[in-house]
Amino acid sequence: MTRIPHAMSDEPNPLRALGLDRLRRRTSMKWRAYPDDVLPLWVAEMDVPLAEPVVRALTDALALGDTGYPAGTGYAEALAAFAEKRWGWDGLAVERTAIVPDVMLGVVEMLRLVTGPGDPVVVNSPVYPPFYQFVEHMDRQVVEAPLGPDLRLDLDTLDETFRRVTGGGRRAALLLCNPHNPTGTAHTADELAAVAALADRHGVRVVADEIHAPLTAAGVAFVPYLSVPGGESGLSLMSASKAWNLAGLKAALAIAGPAAAADLARLPEEVSHGPSHFGIIAHSAALRDGTGWLDALLAGLDDNRRLLADLLAEHLPAVAHRPAEATYLAWLDCRALGLGDDPAEVFLRRGRVALNSGTPFGTGGAGHVRMNLATSPELITEAVRRMASALD
Ligand SMILES: Cc1ncc(COP(=O)(O)O)c(C=O)c1O
């Protein structure tokens, strides 16, 4: 794997900026789903203030009354420049992009372009639960090709699954999560090229959800699926929403490889009516001017991953865990604790800490929990203390 250090940032760690009192005033899902005595480290929202360039862009737009419809390709241009600088990828062509309301609706629309009703969509379980819900809701059939025991893509399983689902000439797609939620696995260039070769051999189309792309740990490279040999016929979804905490400011980009341009061109016009002008202003400002803030965040997340490993070793040594290569999520194997399939339920009821239960992530999720590390070291410490107290 290519090892690249994080750039040093002069900016303060945004994960240390907000106290619990301020956070509890938030009205978003993370802070409103549970009563106030529960510490929430579940849904993928971050406990950070907005990056200053994003605040400035939004405030300027508000002052101008610039609240109409989006125009132009500024978001795609900002992402193309970010991709080139950050990942050394110059293959993001603005003319092969489309704005979409958010990543999951983009996923649905890309799958609609390359599959028909009833067709199989392969996912690598355990994986982000909406991959099941959204795909089933659009009348496709989810087929699991589980990750291997090392939590990496299992190419033999993928090969066998592709062969099975394409029997009789059926159309099929792979919905790839790169980097992978919940395990934080950053797929390597070799792994992705092998996936592309398998997909090509079996006639499977690849749709890559790359929403967590900017959130790599120190020394880990993110590799865009469309950048690997064979990735030219892929479709990718990217967004600034995870890395800069902008989920409430709706926008994302669908990106086609050169051999998928004709597919993206069939995207119904109304899909690009969904993203908000405000979302696009915020996302573009983040990608263009928010990299100092991002570097400070990434350094803080590296610290949090180390802190979690130390805390687990001290207070919950039976919990198995590999520090994530990307994302701000931690995937904890709690099977040795003897808490059954849903340890998150026990941690919530007895410890008053909210984590994601592993079971909705599909095969491989039972006995696991997902913890959100995009918070302060103090709250991570308190969360592990509460988890340990649930076992008393
Ligand atoms: C892998 C993955 N895809 C998509 C989303 C949701 O993105 P959006 O809000 O843009 O639909 C998330 C949110 O956590 C995610 O982890």
The ligand as a Tripos MOL2 file, in Angstrom:
@<TRIPOS>MOLECULE
LIG
   16    16     1     0     0
SMALL
NO_CHARGES

@<TRIPOS>ATOM
      1 C1        -21.1840    4.4700    3.0390 C.3       1 LIG1
      2 C2        -22.1820    5.5590    3.1770 C.ar      1 LIG1
      3 N1        -22.9080    5.9380    2.1080 N.ar      1 LIG1
      4 C3        -23.8300    6.9240    2.1840 C.ar      1 LIG1
      5 C4        -24.0690    7.5790    3.3740 C.ar      1 LIG1
      6 C5        -25.1380    8.6240    3.4280 C.3       1 LIG1
      7 O1        -24.8150    9.6500    2.5760 O.3       1 LIG1
      8 P1        -25.9120   10.7040    2.1010 P.3       1 LIG1
      9 O2        -26.4170   11.3780    3.3410 O.co2     1 LIG1
     10 O3        -25.1710   11.6210    1.1830 O.co2     1 LIG1
     11 O4        -26.9620    9.8930    1.4010 O.co2     1 LIG1
     12 C6        -23.3270    7.2330    4.5040 C.ar      1 LIG1
     13 C7        -23.5810    7.9220    5.7750 C.2       1 LIG1
     14 O5        -23.0200    7.6370    6.7780 O.2       1 LIG1
     15 C8        -22.3720    6.2020    4.4060 C.ar      1 LIG1
     16 O6        -21.6410    5.8300    5.4610 O.3       1 LIG1
@<TRIPOS>BOND
     1     1     2 1
     2     2     3 ar
     3     2    15 ar
     4     3     4 ar
     5     4     5 ar
     6     5     6 1
     7     5    12 ar
     8     6     7 1
     9     7     8 1
    10     8     9 2
    11     8    10 1
    12     8    11 1
    13    12    13 1
    14    12    15 ar
    15    13    14 2
    16    15    16 1
@<TRIPOS>SUBSTRUCTURE
     1 LIG1         1 GROUP 0 **** ****
